[in-house]
Amino acid sequence: MASRNFYIRLIVQVVLLTATSVLLGFAAVKTWYILFSFALLLLVMQVYSLITFINSTNRKIAYFFDAIKNEDFTLRFPERVSIKSFKELNRSLNRVNGLIQEVHLQLQIRERYYQEIMKQAKIGIMTYNEKGHILFSNPTLERILNYRPLNHIKQLRQIDENLYEIFRVFRPFERKLFQLANEREQIQLALKSTAIVLDEKSLLLVVVQDIKEELDVKETDSWVRLIRVLTHEIMNTITPITSISEAILKYYHTKNGEVVEQLDKEKILSAAKGLEVIKKQGNDLMDFVQSYRSFLNVPKPDRKIVGVKNLLDKVKVLMVIDSENSPQIMWRCEPEDLEIFVDEKQLTQVLINLVKNAIQSLKDTENGRVEITASTDQNDRKFIRVKDNGPGIPDNLADEIFVPFFTTKETGTGIGLSLSRQIMQRHGGNLKMFSIPEVETTFTLLF
């Protein structure tokens, strides 16, 4: 609120302006040109003074915002003025200027902190705009790509043409794997993109990670688990053959090691039964090896556009289910015209295997229920999900179920899930599992 002095000064200037105007008119009537010129000059000066006086507050605020825009926090307004309202205004502007300066300094400190974190991060980070101009790339990325400085994604052509193509057509929320070879080594890169908006401009944030060491550890771990399973299965088959063979050999040798030429009927019958067991174990071992061969020789997918609803209807017909003891099975496709680019025969095999596993897991569950759902997620990625409310998969077995030949069933080869995952990977997708024991188990095919 303006003070009394402000009003008095304003009234005085208006009165003087009015008196000068009257004087100017009187001089014009009397044709007193000298007085007229003096009055006109005085009128102009008074108008200019009044406008300057009225606009002084606007100018201060304009100067204040211009200084803030230019990040100039040295601007200070005098607080020792005669007009109280101007004194309070100047004091408030100075206080706001100090607060904004403090916030600006805090933001600068925070920005330097985040930049230091990104510089020290073990993963490569890059942001670039729609025209391909790289706005930021941390030292880790430059070290991984062995190239600096990075200003535009076209520079990636000098590293690898295929790597440039990935970045050129990269879309938000995509994941890519790329093997980069240089004169020193080959590295496996995992690329993940995220869309961000900065200053109303759309940018793409790409995270690049060298996962070669992780893959080596995973590969070694997978080999160890596979060998453990193979050893277990082979030993279970070979052990009876070895023990029965030793027992039969004893029928044909004496204690002195001489060959017995004649055997009694009982020993002959025991030897025949032993040979039958050996034959059966040998056939089981042959079946096991055949399963191994089928796992290693998955053909390349013959892909075509397939309607998901028709595919689910086909799987439903091919499923042979005991209607008396079968759980409730629900099939859902949303939208009904959903299509996928797959090998229909291979994907049918995968779905039949997953649905059968779900049904078998519900044999001791009351009110068993299986839900097969086909749809798209929030990123428009197509999926087919097989969900049941059975006993679930314990945490200690969650990493084992996709190991070839590992099985918790009394019968079965143990290659169903590993074969299904391999088929999905050959389609460029994946098979994921989520389980809460005694609540739900979900297998999701991601395309």
Secondary structure, 3 states (H helix, E strand, C coil): CCCHHHHHHHHHHHHHHHHHHHHHHHHHHHCCHHHHHHHHHHHHHHHHHHHHHHHHHHHHHHHHHHHHHCCCCCCCCCCCCCCHHHHHHHHHHHHHHHHHHHHHHHHHHHHHHHHHHHHHCCCEEEEEECCCEEEEECHHHHHHHCCCCCCEHHHHHHCCHHHHHHHHCCCCCCEEEEEEECCCCEEEEEEEEEEEEECCEEEEEEEEEECHHHHHHHHHHHHHHHHHHHHHHHHHHHHHHHHHHHHHHHHCECCCCCECCCCCHHHHHHHHHHHHHHHHHHHHHHHHHHHHHHHHCCCCCCCEEEEHHHHHHHHHHHCCCCCCCCCEEEEEECCCCCEEEECHHHHHHHHHHHHHHHHHHCCCCCCCEEEEEEEECCCCCEEEEEEECCCCCCHHHCCCCCCCCCCCCCCCCCCHHHHHHHHHHHCCCEEEEEEECCCEEEEEEEC
